[in-house]
Structure formats: structure tokens, C-alpha cells
Amino acid sequence: MKIAKSTRGSKPAKRAALNLFPQRFVFHGNAVAADVFITRIGQDLTRRGGVVHGQSSLPVIGGHSESLIAASDPVFSAVFSYGECRTLADGIVNKQVATTTVSASVRDVHLINRPSPGEANKMDPIEFQAGFLSVTLRSTHPRRGQPRIEFVEPPHFEGLSLNNLPIEIELRKPLMDLSKMADLDNKFRTNQKFYDDCRNAFMYADSFPEFGDDIPILNGYAICSIVRRIRWGDQTIEGHVLSQPGFGSIYFGEMLVNASNRRLTLVRVKMGSDTEAEGSFAESDPNGGWWPPEG
């Protein structure tokens, strides 16, 4: 009796399986203009907040998505409000190159907190304002090699203030200009001036890397900020974090980076005094990937 040979794992079977999933680019582009949620006001622990406002996201085939929202819900204006929210996501493949463009903007942001009774004698409100926040990123993915992920224009931080004192943002332009992860990592390892300037831009799990080390990767990403320093009133603050007792902390220009992805948030706020709340404004995330991957 003849025993039939199994075709399991054979090359023809593998080729047939691959043919069921032909080469394509899987799009991902996503943009969000504004979101705030409240976890506590005074002793009230009821979670509340509006829906995410201004959001555009691409299906896997690409295309075009736009969103326009007039303003946030006025019911939350004692804690937060913002005006016009716009987002855009666009993706197209042309001659084995996939291009994704994502943009997010928001106007007239107001976040209001006040010291808890035990923090200070006075209960005057402390307000953060942003007149206009905007970011546009574009990723260009060739079939082979790392993508370029670039700023279409410099991000806008306009009309910023906290507690009636103006805020000015200084960007890390040399870091922003490196659009490929390989170039960023190489310059960090080999250029002493760039290393000295950008060493404090990245998050590290333990200690700072030495000159010549790779940029640390945590959970698949290098975590950094495109902001070098903040000027608040007559203060100069190194880094991207502005904290004020009675209000909370504001994080500017945070970015997650790896070989195929960059996710940038212009402003993230964590309020923590009489009111506890979190907010995120002007976030863009282009990218995607080819299937099957190279190699």
C-alpha cells in the first residue's frame, strides 16, 4: 500500500499561501486635535469629559479623511474649553512609494485649576492658555529601506501662557531635521555636539548612555521631546516640562520614535490639585508599513 506524502510545508503550498496576500502598503495615519477628561473635582470622583474632538484616521487602503469641529462642549468650561479643531489624514501609493500626511490643529485652549485647600491660603484660579497649536507630519515609505518622517512645516505654539505669564518654546531643530531613525541614531552615536545637545531629550530607564551608545529603546520606541527649553515669564526652564503648584504639569513636544513610526503630541497636560484631569492637544501619527516586509 502506498502512503501519500504530506505536502505540508512544501514550497508550492507556501507560495500559494503568499499569493492569497499580495504585496501592498497598509496605511495607519491618524490625527487628533483635542481631548480632555476629568477624574476628580474637589471630592467628586465622577469621571467626566467630552468626546475626542477633531480626529482623522485612514483605513488600511489609504485615502483621505478630514474633520472640523467648531468648539468643545460649554458644559465643561469651568475646567476646560477650546475652539476650532481641524484634522486631516491623507494616504496614497505611487510607484512603490507610500506617502502619508497627517495634520492636527486646535485654537483657543483654556484649562483652569486652583490650589487644593491644603496647598495655599488663596484659591485664585490658575489658567493655561494656547491661542493656536498645529502640527503636520509626512511619512514617505519606499518599498525598501527606512521611511522618512518629516515636518511639513514647523509646529505652531502660539499664544501660550500659564497664570498670566507668557510661555515661549525653543525647539530642538537638529533633532527634528533628521527624518530617518538610522540617521538620528548614527548622529547620536558619532557627533559629540549633537549628543551633548540631545542627550537630555530622551527618556532612559536607568542611566544616561555614554557617547557612542545607541539611543535607548523602551517598549519598542525611543521616547523624546522636540523642545529644548521653555521660557516662562522671566524663568528659563531646561527641558520640555512646565510645572506649577495648584495647577499641574504641562509637557511640550513629546514624541515616540522608531525605525518606522513617529507619534508627536504638541501639548499634554496633567492637572493635579483641586481638579484632576488630563488633556492632549495637536497629535499626529503618520506611517504604516509594506506587506510582506522586506527580507
VOGU-3710 file (C-alpha; in Angstrom, 3 decimals, decimal comma):
1> mkiakstrgs> 0,000/0,000/0,000  1,340/3,432/-0,952  1,435/6,076/1,721  0,574/9,543/0,470  3,274/12,116/1,036  2,294/15,175/3,008  2,576/18,499/1,208  2,586/20,324/4,475  5,319/22,929/4,475  6,172/22,383/0,830
11> kpakraalnl> 7,361/25,289/-1,282  4,318/25,209/-3,629  1,981/25,363/-0,627  3,921/28,293/0,826  3,818/30,132/-2,472  0,088/29,549/-2,738  -0,453/30,954/0,748  1,595/34,039/-0,072  -0,399/34,593/-3,219  -3,508/34,995/-1,079
21> fpqrfvfhgn> -1,926/38,120/0,420  -0,314/40,096/-2,404  2,118/42,936/-1,812  0,513/46,121/-0,547  1,043/49,053/1,787  -1,050/49,007/4,958  -1,854/52,599/5,966  -2,105/53,829/9,523  -2,253/57,677/9,519  -4,025/59,233/12,487
31> avaadvfitr> -4,524/62,782/13,783  -6,262/64,135/16,901  -6,860/67,806/17,695  -8,060/67,776/21,328  -9,219/65,591/24,184  -9,686/66,244/27,918  -11,147/64,026/30,611  -11,715/64,872/34,266  -11,220/62,303/37,032  -11,899/64,495/40,094
41> igqdltrrgg> -13,251/67,924/41,007  -12,775/68,582/44,709  -14,096/65,470/46,462  -16,228/64,400/43,486  -14,563/61,385/41,862  -17,006/61,154/38,943  -15,140/60,750/35,659  -16,378/63,130/33,008  -15,245/64,739/29,789  -16,154/65,385/26,197
51> vvhgqsslpv> -15,587/63,091/23,259  -12,302/63,257/21,367  -12,660/66,313/19,127  -11,168/66,570/15,683  -9,968/63,154/14,612  -8,985/61,748/11,227  -7,884/58,180/10,597  -7,077/56,207/7,463  -8,344/52,749/6,555  -5,713/50,207/5,516
61> igghseslia> -6,095/51,168/1,840  -5,326/54,867/2,419  -7,476/57,665/1,039  -8,450/60,990/2,556  -10,072/61,913/5,870  -10,879/65,378/7,250  -12,630/66,631/10,365  -13,775/70,066/11,529  -15,326/70,697/14,960  -16,448/74,188/15,964
71> asdpvfsavf> -15,713/74,008/19,711  -15,796/71,904/22,872  -18,950/71,385/24,929  -19,516/74,512/27,091  -20,772/72,351/29,954  -17,116/71,737/30,945  -15,942/75,357/30,671  -15,236/75,660/34,414  -12,309/73,278/33,803  -11,562/73,335/30,065
81> sygecrtlad> -12,630/74,757/26,749  -11,227/75,027/23,241  -12,306/76,387/19,904  -11,989/75,181/16,324  -10,450/71,716/15,863  -9,176/70,567/12,458  -7,575/67,297/11,429  -6,529/65,693/8,163  -5,124/62,323/7,128  -4,173/61,500/3,544
91> givnkqvatt> -2,506/58,381/2,146  -1,538/57,316/-1,365  0,817/54,857/-3,103  2,603/55,959/-6,269  5,357/53,937/-7,989  6,189/51,762/-4,963  6,345/54,751/-2,614  3,633/55,258/0,030  3,085/58,804/1,293  1,009/59,636/4,371
101> tvsasvrdvh> 0,291/63,183/5,523  -1,400/63,920/8,841  -2,276/67,278/10,376  -3,950/68,434/13,601  -4,719/71,899/14,946  -6,748/73,468/17,742  -7,492/77,089/18,723  -8,248/78,931/21,948  -7,371/76,275/24,518  -8,202/77,127/28,149
111> linrpspgea> -7,500/74,834/31,132  -8,374/76,074/34,616  -7,377/74,703/38,015  -6,969/76,069/41,514  -4,943/75,006/44,560  -6,485/72,447/46,873  -7,473/73,901/50,275  -4,312/72,497/51,868  -1,917/73,798/49,204  -2,272/77,540/49,640
121> nkmdpiefqa> -4,191/80,162/51,550  -5,675/81,695/48,444  -7,916/79,903/45,973  -7,339/82,036/42,884  -7,705/80,008/39,673  -4,623/79,223/37,601  -5,171/79,081/33,847  -3,191/77,662/30,931  -3,935/79,147/27,514  -2,884/78,284/23,971
131> gflsvtlrst> -4,059/80,502/21,136  -3,117/78,108/18,334  -1,436/74,691/18,213  -0,732/72,966/14,920  1,438/70,120/13,599  1,740/68,443/10,176  3,877/65,338/9,588  4,529/63,399/6,394  5,943/59,890/6,082  7,427/58,617/2,811
141> hprrgqprie> 7,835/54,829/2,679  9,805/53,316/-0,216  9,392/49,583/-0,789  12,872/49,029/0,602  14,685/50,836/3,385  13,564/53,020/6,253  10,895/55,682/5,717  11,435/59,400/6,015  9,113/61,080/8,531  9,303/64,853/8,208
151> fvepphfegl> 7,724/68,081/9,415  5,868/69,648/6,504  6,241/72,961/8,347  7,499/73,892/11,819  4,952/73,134/14,551  3,000/76,134/15,835  2,970/77,007/19,554  1,204/80,371/19,570  -0,295/82,473/22,340  0,895/80,278/25,217
161> slnnlpieie> 0,592/81,414/28,829  0,265/79,993/32,330  -1,007/82,034/35,272  -0,971/85,152/33,042  2,761/84,781/32,263  3,764/84,177/28,626  5,371/80,890/27,561  7,947/80,658/24,763  9,108/77,345/23,331  12,594/76,675/21,944
171> lrkplmdlsk> 12,648/73,684/19,586  15,419/71,141/19,013  15,719/71,768/15,281  18,751/69,463/14,703  16,743/66,552/16,107  13,645/67,488/14,086  15,644/67,702/10,844  16,720/64,029/10,998  13,852/62,265/9,277  15,210/58,690/9,358
181> madldnkfrt> 15,821/56,686/12,525  19,124/55,364/11,183  20,413/58,919/10,668  19,195/60,002/14,112  20,833/57,058/15,853  24,069/57,426/13,872  24,414/61,129/14,674  23,666/60,493/18,350  26,499/57,916/18,427  29,090/59,752/16,339
191> nqkfyddcrn> 28,586/63,528/16,662  29,681/64,847/20,050  27,946/68,210/19,655  24,647/66,574/18,704  24,974/64,041/21,541  25,629/66,793/24,106  22,637/68,794/22,848  20,171/65,889/22,629  21,225/63,603/25,472  18,632/65,138/27,793
201> afmyadsfpe> 15,937/64,976/25,108  15,420/61,216/25,534  13,930/59,078/28,294  16,209/56,495/29,865  15,255/53,565/32,050  18,361/53,715/34,248  21,308/55,967/33,432  22,362/58,228/30,574  24,057/56,429/27,668  27,703/57,233/27,030
211> fgddipilng> 28,799/58,934/23,840  28,974/56,184/21,230  25,949/54,270/22,589  22,705/53,817/20,677  19,617/55,793/21,581  17,761/53,755/24,236  14,629/51,938/23,050  11,863/51,393/25,636  8,900/49,183/24,721  9,789/49,468/21,051
221> yaicsivrri> 10,268/53,260/20,970  12,759/55,978/21,737  10,811/58,486/23,845  11,916/62,083/23,460  10,851/65,716/23,119  11,434/68,198/20,304  11,528/71,023/22,905  14,935/72,096/24,236  13,814/74,664/26,811  10,882/76,794/27,980
231> rwgdqtiegh> 10,818/80,469/28,875  8,005/81,272/31,280  7,838/84,909/32,324  11,388/85,682/33,492  12,236/81,994/34,132  14,180/79,713/31,797  13,395/76,023/32,254  15,639/73,406/30,654  13,683/70,576/29,062  10,055/70,270/27,979
241> vlsqpgfgsi> 8,095/70,192/31,269  6,465/73,186/32,957  5,026/72,531/36,423  3,077/74,880/38,666  1,727/74,029/42,156  -2,015/74,493/42,203  -2,288/73,610/38,513  -0,223/70,585/37,500  2,300/69,871/34,732  2,415/70,677/31,026
251> yfgemlvnas> 4,511/68,521/28,686  5,516/70,066/25,350  6,517/68,297/22,136  6,632/64,668/23,271  7,463/62,180/20,517  7,673/58,393/20,217  10,223/57,330/17,586  11,361/54,096/15,983  12,506/52,941/12,532  9,014/53,053/11,011
261> nrrltlvrvk> 6,965/55,361/13,224  6,788/58,793/14,864  3,950/59,914/17,088  4,049/63,540/18,188  1,886/65,362/20,742  2,418/69,124/20,900  0,860/69,618/24,356  -0,058/67,079/27,031  -1,413/68,329/30,365  -1,764/66,538/33,687
271> mgsdteaegs> -3,746/68,665/36,142  -3,492/67,695/39,783  -4,752/69,980/42,556  -8,377/70,815/43,339  -9,183/69,300/39,943  -7,520/66,221/38,467  -7,707/65,967/34,689  -5,634/65,062/31,638  -5,571/66,687/28,232  -3,879/66,143/24,887
281> faesdpnggw> -3,714/68,661/22,041  -2,479/68,548/18,414  -1,325/64,965/17,946  -0,154/63,478/14,639  0,884/59,946/13,770  1,583/59,099/10,087  3,299/55,885/8,973  2,123/52,422/8,038  4,099/49,563/6,512  4,636/47,337/3,493
291> wppeg> 3,427/43,755/3,469  5,219/41,450/3,181  8,065/43,284/4,900  11,432/43,445/3,207  13,661/40,432/3,849
//
